[in-house]
Each structure stands twice: as structure tokens, then as C-alpha cells.
Amino acid sequence: MKEKINIVWFKRDLRLSDHQPLKNAFSNGLPTLLIYNFEPLLLEDGHYNERHWRFVYQSIVDLNTQLARFNSRVYIFNSDMQTLLESLNTQFAITNIFSHQEIGLNNTFERDKAIKTWCQHNHINWLESPTGAVIRGKKNRNNWNERWQQTMQAPIAIPNWKQIKPLTLTDYKTPKLPSAYTQDNELFQQGGPRLAREVMQSFFAERGKGYQKSISSPSLSRTHCSRLSPYLAWGNISLRQVYQMAIDAYHSTHADKKGWKRPLAAFVSRLHWHCHFMQKFESECSMEFKALNPGYHAFPYRDDAQVTSDIQRWAQGQTGIPIIDACMRCLKATGYINFRMRAMLVSFVTHHLNISWQQASL
């Protein structure tokens, strides 16, 4: 008889704390297999490149360093997701799959629908936990702010690591990933939950005091913005963890917190924006493919022979306009520019060059 197991499927939640799927898996007493899959579906998607997968790989390395004391690890795979689950289900009796809902692209949504059908066909319980305060399928904003506050103020979901029953794959072979994924680039932020916490703590201890005044500056923002975006995007830390630390700092009466109220209030408002726009993408997912404003569906963007070369010059930072080129080259070299400069780059290509965002994003 095959051994009954749980699977925790890591996606954009590469952390070990405030992790409801881990907490759920450990509580039912079954051995638990932790997996991350470098899916060809996503590796081949133009929304991603090597810098994303390097960050993911670094995050998994950090997870496994922490998991070693529990004789556990995150097993990585490079396979179609359904094919992977079918293979694991021949070795074990998969009883439960635990994961977070993924708020992302249409291809991941379609994949998840296929996996849900497969799980139902194979009598496997797949329990998806919400991602932050984003509500799947919600078509309006009724009571959304109240739900956001409740979610952010809820207790952190702490897995009971004393309950873990790790599972070892005896015939497992680590897939060979491109060296660009596995070799560090010191010019880019490094991935991992421990680094995420260090960055967060440095922001609330010192860097964040200049947040409100420096957020628009392409140079000062590199220091005084939180720099938490990649850690939130890949779930090295949860938005709730950041929010609760921000609120603690805001209400601190310590002498060294004088002058922090306004920058912290501005920062918390942007945490709210984070979920607001994720919810907007969830509720109006057609924006992946077409403009939200119907007035732009037939907008007379350029289609002349020069468009391709203009996009290339823009993407390489070779337009001849100093601020545009400096920001684009900085983005390519380090992976980071602040929000205002990102907005400026997109505004330049769509408004000044009159090229559609769909063409420019390819």
C-alpha cells in the first residue's frame, strides 16, 4: 500500500513563517513533501527572465538552510505541474495538497483550473489559502477595506515545526538548472526570507525615516525606499508581517522614533495600494491583454517600420534622452529603479514614442 502524504506546493510564498499552508499540513499528522517546480510554462513566459529565477533559487537555498535542522528540505523540479503530480502520485498516495492562491497571469490561472480538475478526479484535497487580502472572484469593492484591515491585523500563521514529519525522496535527482539561475549577481538584490527580514529591519531602524522625502528621487530612493518589493513579490516575507512591524514602529514611543510618523503613515498607505492593485488585477484580469479604458482599444498607435528599432533603443537606454537612458540602464544593470521612474519609462514609450504597451512589453 502506498504511503499517504501531504504536499506543500510553494509558489510565490517562499518563506517559513506566516505560512498557512505549512501550518495546515503539519497539523494533520501525515508526512509532508515540500516542493517547488520550475515550470516550463513560466520559464518560457516573457514576463520572466533569469533575474526572477535566480531570486527564486536563492530563496530556496535559504529555505533549505533553515529546514536542515528539521531534516527537511524543499525539493525542486523542472516539469509540467500535472505531470509532476502524476509521477508523485504513483510513488505515494497524495492525500492533501496545500498552497497559497496565486494572483498572477492567465496561464497560471488556467494551470490551476487544470490541477483542480486533476485533484478532483484523483480524490485529492487541494486547499488553497488566500494571498494577503486579495479575494478571489470578487467583482466589487464592497467591504474590501474592512477585509484588508482584518487580514493585516490577524495573528501571524506560525507553523508548529515540532509537528513536521519530513519526507525523503530516495531516488530524487536535482534537475540541472541554467547557471544564470544558480550563480549570484551582486549587483542585484539577493533572495531569501532571512535577507528579507534584514532589509525590513534596516528600513524600520534607519532607512525609512527619509522615505516620504526621498520616494521620488531616482538616487535617494535606492536607500530610503523599503526595497522590499522582490521579497513581497516572491513571498520571502508576507505583507502582514511588514504591516504589523510598520504599525509597531508607528506607535513606538522610543526617543529614536521621533520624526517617523509621517514617513511610516505614507509607507502603510502604499502597503494598502499593493493589495488594492493586486485585487484590481484579480477582478479585472483582462488588463493583462488589453487596456482597461475602452477608449484606447482602437487608439492610433504607430505601426511604421521604425517602431521595432525605437523599442530596441528604448529598452537598451539608447534614446538620447539622459533621464530615460540613465533609468533604463540602471534598471538593466541592477534590477531596481523606483516607482516614479518606472512609470516615466512606460509613459515615455507610450506617449512620447506613441508605441502601444503591448508591443513595448514583448
N, C-alpha and C positions, 0 to 999 in steps of 0.2 A: 504494500500500500504506500502511495506517495505521501511524503510529509506535508502537512498543512502549513502554509506560511502566509505572512503579510508581505506586501511590497510597499515601500515608501518611494514614490516617484518624484525625485527632485526636478524642478524646472527653474522657475525664477524665484526660488526660495532657498538659496544656498547658505543656510545658517543652521544652528543647532538650538537656538533659543527663540522664544515666541513663535513656536512652530507647532500648530495644531495637528497636522498630520502625524508628526513624530509622537506627540502626546497620545493621540488616538491609537496608534499602532502598538505602543508599548503597554497600553492598559489592558489589552485583551489576552495577553499571555502566550501568543504564538511567536515562533521565531520570525524575525523581521529582516528582510533583504532591502538594503538601501541602494538605489540605482540612479544614475544619470545617463541619459542617452544623447550622444552627439548625433542627432538625426540628420540624415542626408537631406530630408525635406527642408531643414533650416540652414544647413551648411551651404546649400546651393541657392538660398534666397538672397536677393540683392540687398535686403535691409541689413544684412550682417556681413562682417568681414573678419579677418584674423584677429583684430584687436578685441572683438567681443569674445571670441572663443578662447583667446589667451587669458582673458579675465576670468572666464568660467573655469578654465583648467586650474588657474592659480587658486581659485576659490575652493575647488575640490581637494587640491593638495592640502590646503589649510584645514578643511573639514577632516580629512583623513589623519592629519597630525593630531588633532584633538580626539578623534574617535579611537585611536590606538589604545588608549588606556581602558577602553571598554571592549577590547578585542573585536572591534567592528571597523567597518570601512564603507565608503561609497564606491560601488563597482561602476566603472564606466563602460559604456558600449557605443558602438557606431553601427546602427542598424535602423531599419524601418521599425517604428514602435510596435505595431501589431505583430510583426514577425518576431521581434524580441520577446514579447509576452507569450506568444505561442510556444516558442522554444523553452522558456522558463516553465511554462505550464506542463510541458512533457516531463520535466525533471521533478517538479513539485506540484502539489495541489494548491494553487493560488486561491486563497480564501477571501482576502481583502486587498484592495489597492487604496492607498491613502495619498492624496496630493492636494496642492492648492489649485484653485481655478486659475487658469492662465488668461489674462486680459491682454490679447495681442493681435496677431494678424488673422486674416481669414483662413489661411492654410492651417494654423494651429487649431482654430475652431472646428474646421472640417475634420481634422485628425481626431479631435476629442469626441466628435459625434460618432466616428467610426469605432473608436475604442470603447465608447459606451455601449454600442450595439454588440461588439465582441464580448464584452464583460457580461452583458445580459444573456447572450447565447450560451456562455460557459458558466453561468450561475456564479459569477464573481461579483462581490460587493465592491463598488468603487465609490468611495466617499471623498468628495471634493470640498475643501474648506474655502471660504471666501478669501479673496485677496484684499486686505485692508478693508476699506469701507465701500468698495465697489460692489454694486448689487447686480448680479447677472439678470439680464432680461428686463430691467427696469426702463420704462419708456417716458417717465416724467420725473420731476424733482420733488414731488410731494413727500414731505418728512425726511428728505435726504440729509439736510444739515443736522437734524436731530440724530439720525442714524450715524452720521460721521462722528459726532461728539461721543456717542455711546461707545462706538468701536474704539476710538482713540483712548478713552478713559477706562476701558475694560482691563482687567488684570492680564499681565503677560502670560502667554501659554507656555508653561515650563514643562518639558518632558521629564518624566521620572526615570533617570538613567539607571537607577537600581533595578528597574523592571525590564531592561532591554535583554532580549535573547537573540544575540547576533547569529547570523547565518553565514557559513563559509561555502563558497563555490569551489569545489575541489578541482575541476577541470578548466577553471577560468584562465583565459589569456587576455592580458590588457591589449586593446586594439592599438594599432600604430597610428598615431595622430601626426599631422604635419608639424614639422619643427617650429613653424611660426606660432603654433598654439602653445607649445611646451617650453619655449625659450623666452625668458623675461626681456622686456624692453624698459629700461629705467626711465625713459622719458615719459612713459605712461603711468597712470595710477595703477597700483597692483591690486589684485583681487584677494578677497578673503574676509571672513567675519571678524577676525581679530584686528586686522587693519582698519576695517570699517569702524570698530569701536574706538580705535586710537584717533582716527580722523574726527569722529564725532566729539570725543572728549576734548581734543585740541580746539575745536570750534567753540565749544561752550566755556572753555577755560580762558581763551585769549583771543583767537582769531575773529570770533563772531562779534566782538564789540564794534568793529568797523563795518559790519555787514550792510547796514542801511545806507551809509555814505559811499560805500565802495562797490555796490552791486552793479552799477552801470559802467564802471571803468574796466576796459579790457585788460589792464595790467593789475590794478589793485584787487580786482575780483578774484584773481588767482589765489590770493592769500585769504581774503576776508569773506568770500562766499564759502558755503559749508563744504563743498567738494564731495558731498555725499551722493550725488546723482547716480554714479555707476553702482554704488553699494545698495541703493534703494532699487535700482532697475533690476539687478540680479538677486535681490533678496539677501544680501550679506547681513543686512540689518532691516528690521521692519519699520514701517512708518510710525507705528505705535510706539516703538522703543525711542525713536527720535523725538516724537511729540512729547512723550512723558518726561524725557530729560530736559527738553526745552521749557516745559511748564515748571519743572522743579527749579531750573535756573532763573526763570522769570520771577518766581515767588521767593527766591533766596534773599535773606536779609544780611548776608555776609558783606563786609565792607568792600571787598574787591568786585562786587556786582553793581556798584554804583555806575549809572550811565548805560546799563544794559537793557532797560525796559523797552525802549523804542526799537532797537535792532532785533530783540527777541520777538516782539509783537509782529514786526514785519516778517520775520522768518516763519513764525507759526502760520501766518496768513498764507504763505506760499506752500506750506505743507497741505493746507486745505485746497489750494489750487491744484496741487498734484493729483489728489483724488478726484477733484472736480473734472479735470480734463480726461483722466482715465475713465471716469463714468460717462463722459460725453462720447468718448471713443467706443465704449461698450454699447451705449444706447443708440448711437448713430454711426455704426461701423462702416457705412458706405463711404465715409470720408477717406478710407484707405485708397479708394479708386477715383472718386470724383469730388468736386467742390461742394461744400455744404450749401453755399448760396447758388441757387439755380441760375442766377444771372450770369454766372461765369461758365456755365456748361458750353455755351457757344461763343465764348469770348474770342476775339480775333487775335490770338497769339501768333507769333511768327511761325512760318513753315518754310522759310527760304533756305538756300544751300549753305548759308553761313551759320545756321543755328548750331550744328554739331561742333564746329570749331570754337564758337563762342562759349558753349558749355564747357568744353575742354579747358579753355583759358581760365574761365571762372573757377573750375574745380581744381586747377593747378596753382591758383593765385598768380595769374599772369594777365590780369585785365588792364594793368597800367594805372589803376586807382589805388593809391597807397593803403588806405584803411581796409579796403576789401581784400587786397592781396596779403596784407600782413595777418589779418584774421584767418584767412583760408590756410595760409602756410603754417600758422600756429596750430590750427586745428589738425592739419595733416601730421605735423611733427609730434604733437603731444596729446592729441585726442581731446583737448579741452579748450573751449572759449566760453565766455559767459552768455547768458540767455539773450541779452540785448544784441550782442554781436552775431549770434546765430540767426536771430530774427532779421538783422540787417543783411546778412548774406543771402537769405532766401528772398527778402524784399528786393534786393538788387537784381537777382536773376529774373524774377517775375515781373517787376515793374520797370526797371531801367532797361533791361535787355529784352523785355516783353516775350519771355520764353515760359511756357507752361511748367508748373511744378512737376507734373507727371514726367515730362521729358527730362527735366533737370535732375530728377531723382534716380534715373536709370543708371 
